[in-house]
Amino acid sequence: MSATLGSRLSRAALLLCACVAAGAAETSAAKPTPTPIIEKIRVQGNSRTSEEVILNIIDLRPGDRLVPGVGDRQYMKLLESGLFGDLHIRVEPGSEKGRAVYVIVVKERKNISSVDWEFGAVAPFGPFAAVAGRLTSPWGRGRQLSGNARFEDSRWALASTFVHPWLFWSPWDIGLNLNLRYHDNERLFPFLHDDPDVETDEGKFRFIDLGTEPFVERQLGRRLRLHLGVMLDAIEISGGDTTFVGIEGSGADTERMTLALHPSLVFDGRTQAALGYRTGVDLQWAPPSLLGDHSYLRSETFLQLFLPVPRGHSLGLELRGASVDGDTDFANRLHSEDGLKPPGIRQREASRQGAERMAVATAHYQFPVLPGSLSPMRLRGGVFSSATKAVVDGDWQPAAVPAGLELSVSHDNFGQVRLRWVTQLKGKTPDRLELSIDITPIQHLRYTGQWGL
């Protein structure tokens, strides 16, 4: 009896276990596999710059859902880029039940440096041999050293930027901008002395422009960047006709100096919404009581809009406006490559007391050359306008070319056609060698100082 009862109980237990296991299996089979979601992209080092580099390479953003297998190819692009030393990718359970989260942790190299050398010639007069080089080396949080130098016949220029954490425990960064330009007119425009329509002496002039700016910067949250600087600009002119460099003072030695306050604020509002945006304001104020009477107030605002397009593409519109009141000759001399001022405004430095209003509207479309390509092509065009003229400025060039041929055509105040060969040098650092030829129709300067016949 007891044996029969025990046998029945054991069979019932086995049947119950089988039913529970079958139910669990059915429940697990019915439950969908969660799609991994990128939630964090963390960089050990200079997160302000490197995180943007990572996102551009892998073409993914926080919140994107990963299809199995696609994420692996994106991560391989990071490894193949050679920009980062160690790359760690892991899957962590998210805050929601059944949600898989990818966390990308990148350990930067202590020294990431690149050197770009550029060789070319300017035609049709001269030809003016041009040699230029650029060096960029970020290392650690908030630290960056960048510079470029260019020599073109009797003109040469040097610009550099240095940024370093003020204190290791301070949220402020301290930096220095330097801009030095030198012109010698003895061989700068040799055809001018042979042109009877140009009124200028047969001597030469020397033009030296030295600008420095110590500044502090601070990241306010994840999207706001504050810049506070003091700009000191000194200009020395010795003889000759200087109207061709935008300075009135023909036939006389001139020394000018100005001191200006330079605050700027940039807000990056790019989101995963249908429309992204980025905006900022840049001010330069030189009070007359500090150094002489060369006072001015310059303000510039910009707005960038990013429209929804398929992944790997980019479509955007940029609007910029600038206003200069006072000594417009000194305004906008120091920062020619700070990212806020478009090329058209930099080339319209008036040499008079008064006011000038300028505006720029540009649009761009970027698309991959091949599926998954890291070298997309960019098509850009726009209109530059002021109170007196309007100019079309556009180019068609690769946005990032590790190796290949690049063609850039722009129509601005001077006009320029550039043919550049870019090749990736072997090594762990992203070194590149660039060979370029610039063709600039500067003969139009003989009559108006601006573009036009």
Order of alpha helices (4+ residues) and beta strands (2+ residues): alpha-beta-alpha-alpha-beta-beta-beta-beta-beta-beta-beta-beta-beta-beta-beta-beta-beta-alpha-beta-beta-beta-beta-beta-beta
